[in-house]
Amino acid sequence: MLDELELLKKDWQKREADLPKLSYEQIYPMTKKKSSSIVKWIFYISIIEFVFWAGINIIFSGPETMEELKAMHIHKVIMVLNVINYAIILYFIYKFYTNYKKISFTDSSRNLMKTILKVKRTVTQYVWFNLIIFTTYLIINMYGVLLYGPEGQKIVEAASQDGNSMAFWAMVIGISIVFTAVILFLIWLFYKLLYGILLKRLRKNYNELKRLEV
């Protein structure tokens, strides 16, 4: 049995020796090209996402919606939040573009590794920003609906008349936390699937470059 294993081992080593070995000059351009393509897709996806959400916002920002926001006393806050949101998303799109350009013109594996790490960090910051901004929107809207919305006011008044204000607000806060957590998890899962696959491929390229540097 041992003799057979030794023969198999020698045969495998012989086959490995016969395989063509790729040099740094061959591996680096391929890895650079793959990394550049991945970052370009991240840039494109961020633009598509921006256009999609901007379109949704325009569709649902009719006169009726504006009047409802004014009635709930959150119109100005939402408008300011929209400006901040779009400005920061445009900043991230710009960062994705500059990272793509850096990778395209990088001339060494070390610099390419640094840029890949920057891309990963930028994507992580982008995802966290989206989660935070969505949470802010959600809290502001829940505040407006409960305190100034017709249905919300009825519920609050009914709870006050029953003398269960503390229990009511504890229940509202508890439900709000659970609801927000579920929605945020679904959004995080969406981004995990959307950008996670691309970042996984980038990480693989990074590891290949790291082996070249050793």
C-alpha positions as CSV (number, residue, x, y, z in Angstrom):
1,M,0.0,0.0,0.0
2,L,2.8,2.4,0.9
3,D,4.6,1.6,-2.3
4,E,1.5,2.4,-4.3
5,L,1.2,5.8,-2.5
6,E,4.9,6.6,-3.2
7,L,4.4,5.8,-6.9
8,L,1.3,8.0,-7.0
9,K,3.2,10.8,-5.3
10,K,6.1,10.6,-7.7
11,D,3.8,10.5,-10.7
12,W,1.9,13.6,-9.4
13,Q,5.2,15.5,-8.8
14,K,6.4,14.6,-12.2
15,R,3.1,15.9,-13.7
16,E,3.5,19.2,-11.7
17,A,7.0,19.6,-13.0
18,D,5.8,19.2,-16.6
19,L,3.1,21.9,-16.1
20,P,4.0,25.4,-17.4
21,K,4.9,27.8,-14.6
22,L,3.5,31.3,-14.9
23,S,5.9,34.1,-14.2
24,Y,5.2,37.4,-12.4
25,E,5.0,39.2,-15.8
26,Q,2.2,36.8,-16.8
27,I,0.2,36.6,-13.6
28,Y,0.2,40.3,-12.7
29,P,-1.4,41.7,-15.9
30,M,-4.2,39.0,-15.7
31,T,-4.9,39.8,-12.0
32,K,-4.8,43.5,-12.7
33,K,-7.3,43.1,-15.6
34,K,-9.7,41.0,-13.5
35,S,-9.5,43.5,-10.5
36,S,-10.1,46.4,-12.8
37,S,-13.2,44.7,-14.3
38,I,-14.6,44.0,-10.8
39,V,-14.2,47.6,-9.6
40,K,-15.7,48.8,-12.9
41,W,-18.8,46.7,-12.1
42,I,-19.0,48.1,-8.6
43,F,-18.9,51.6,-10.1
44,Y,-21.7,50.7,-12.6
45,I,-23.9,49.0,-10.0
46,S,-23.6,52.1,-7.7
47,I,-24.8,54.3,-10.6
48,I,-27.7,52.0,-11.4
49,E,-28.6,51.9,-7.7
50,F,-28.5,55.7,-7.5
51,V,-30.7,56.2,-10.6
52,F,-33.2,53.6,-9.4
53,W,-33.7,55.1,-5.9
54,A,-33.7,58.7,-7.4
55,G,-36.4,57.5,-9.8
56,I,-38.5,55.9,-7.0
57,N,-38.2,59.1,-5.0
58,I,-39.3,61.3,-7.9
59,I,-42.3,59.0,-8.6
60,F,-43.5,59.1,-4.9
61,S,-42.7,62.7,-4.4
62,G,-45.9,64.1,-5.8
63,P,-48.0,67.0,-4.3
64,E,-50.0,64.6,-2.1
65,T,-46.9,63.1,-0.6
66,M,-45.5,66.6,0.1
67,E,-48.7,67.6,1.8
68,E,-48.6,64.5,4.0
69,L,-45.0,65.2,5.0
70,K,-46.0,68.8,5.9
71,A,-48.9,67.6,7.9
72,M,-46.6,65.3,9.9
73,H,-44.1,68.2,10.4
74,I,-41.2,66.3,8.8
75,H,-41.2,67.9,5.3
76,K,-38.1,70.1,5.9
77,V,-36.2,67.4,7.7
78,I,-36.8,64.9,4.9
79,M,-35.8,67.5,2.2
80,V,-32.5,68.2,4.0
81,L,-31.9,64.5,4.5
82,N,-32.5,63.9,0.8
83,V,-29.9,66.5,-0.1
84,I,-27.4,64.9,2.3
85,N,-28.2,61.4,1.1
86,Y,-27.7,62.2,-2.6
87,A,-24.6,64.3,-2.0
88,I,-22.9,61.5,-0.1
89,I,-23.9,58.8,-2.5
90,L,-22.5,60.9,-5.4
91,Y,-19.3,61.2,-3.4
92,F,-19.1,57.4,-3.1
93,I,-19.7,57.0,-6.8
94,Y,-16.8,59.4,-7.4
95,K,-14.7,57.3,-5.0
96,F,-15.6,54.1,-6.9
97,Y,-14.6,55.8,-10.2
98,T,-11.3,57.1,-8.9
99,N,-10.5,53.6,-7.5
100,Y,-11.2,52.1,-10.9
101,K,-8.9,54.6,-12.5
102,K,-6.2,53.9,-10.0
103,I,-6.3,50.2,-10.7
104,S,-6.3,50.8,-14.4
105,F,-3.1,52.8,-14.2
106,T,-1.4,50.9,-11.4
107,D,2.1,49.8,-12.3
108,S,3.0,47.4,-9.5
109,S,1.5,44.6,-7.5
110,R,2.0,46.4,-4.2
111,N,0.1,49.5,-5.4
112,L,-2.6,47.2,-6.8
113,M,-2.9,45.5,-3.4
114,K,-3.3,48.9,-1.7
115,T,-6.0,50.0,-4.1
116,I,-7.9,46.7,-3.7
117,L,-7.9,47.3,0.1
118,K,-9.2,50.9,-0.5
119,V,-12.0,49.5,-2.7
120,K,-13.0,47.0,0.0
121,R,-13.0,49.8,2.6
122,T,-15.0,52.2,0.4
123,V,-17.7,49.5,-0.3
124,T,-17.9,48.7,3.4
125,Q,-18.4,52.4,4.3
126,Y,-20.9,52.8,1.5
127,V,-23.0,49.9,2.8
128,W,-22.9,51.2,6.4
129,F,-23.9,54.7,5.2
130,N,-27.0,53.2,3.4
131,L,-28.0,51.3,6.5
132,I,-27.6,54.4,8.7
133,I,-29.5,56.7,6.3
134,F,-32.3,54.2,5.9
135,T,-32.6,53.9,9.7
136,T,-32.8,57.7,10.0
137,Y,-35.5,57.9,7.4
138,L,-37.5,55.2,9.1
139,I,-37.3,56.8,12.6
140,I,-38.3,60.2,11.2
141,N,-41.3,58.7,9.4
142,M,-42.4,56.7,12.4
143,Y,-42.2,59.8,14.5
144,G,-44.3,61.8,12.1
145,V,-46.9,59.1,11.7
146,L,-47.4,58.5,15.4
147,L,-47.4,62.1,16.6
148,Y,-49.1,63.9,13.7
149,G,-50.6,61.2,11.4
150,P,-54.4,60.8,11.8
151,E,-54.3,57.1,12.6
152,G,-51.3,57.6,14.9
153,Q,-53.0,60.3,16.9
154,K,-56.1,58.1,17.3
155,I,-54.0,55.3,18.7
156,V,-52.1,57.6,21.1
157,E,-55.3,59.2,22.3
158,A,-56.9,55.8,22.9
159,A,-53.8,54.7,24.9
160,S,-53.9,57.9,27.0
161,Q,-57.6,57.5,27.8
162,D,-57.0,53.9,29.0
163,G,-54.2,55.1,31.2
164,N,-51.7,52.8,29.5
165,S,-49.4,55.4,28.1
166,M,-46.2,53.8,29.5
167,A,-47.1,50.3,28.3
168,F,-48.2,51.7,24.9
169,W,-44.9,53.5,24.3
170,A,-42.9,50.6,25.5
171,M,-44.8,48.4,23.0
172,V,-44.3,50.9,20.2
173,I,-40.6,51.2,20.8
174,G,-40.2,47.4,21.0
175,I,-42.1,46.8,17.8
176,S,-40.2,49.7,16.1
177,I,-36.8,48.2,17.1
178,V,-37.8,44.7,15.8
179,F,-39.3,46.1,12.6
180,T,-36.2,48.2,11.9
181,A,-33.9,45.4,12.7
182,V,-35.7,43.0,10.2
183,I,-35.7,45.7,7.5
184,L,-32.0,46.5,8.1
185,F,-31.1,42.8,8.0
186,L,-32.8,42.4,4.6
187,I,-31.0,45.4,3.2
188,W,-27.7,44.2,4.6
189,L,-28.4,40.8,3.0
190,F,-29.1,42.5,-0.3
191,Y,-25.8,44.4,-0.2
192,K,-24.0,41.2,1.0
193,L,-25.2,39.4,-2.1
194,L,-24.8,42.3,-4.5
195,Y,-21.3,43.5,-3.5
196,G,-20.1,40.4,-1.5
197,I,-19.6,38.3,-4.6
198,L,-17.5,41.0,-6.2
199,L,-15.5,41.7,-3.0
200,K,-14.9,37.9,-2.7
201,R,-13.3,37.9,-6.2
202,L,-11.2,41.0,-5.3
203,R,-10.0,39.2,-2.1
204,K,-9.0,36.2,-4.2
205,N,-7.0,38.5,-6.5
206,Y,-5.4,40.2,-3.5
207,N,-4.3,36.8,-2.2
208,E,-2.7,36.0,-5.6
209,L,-0.8,39.2,-5.5
210,K,0.3,38.6,-2.0
211,R,1.8,35.3,-3.0
212,L,3.7,37.1,-5.8
213,E,5.2,39.5,-3.3
214,V,6.5,36.7,-1.1
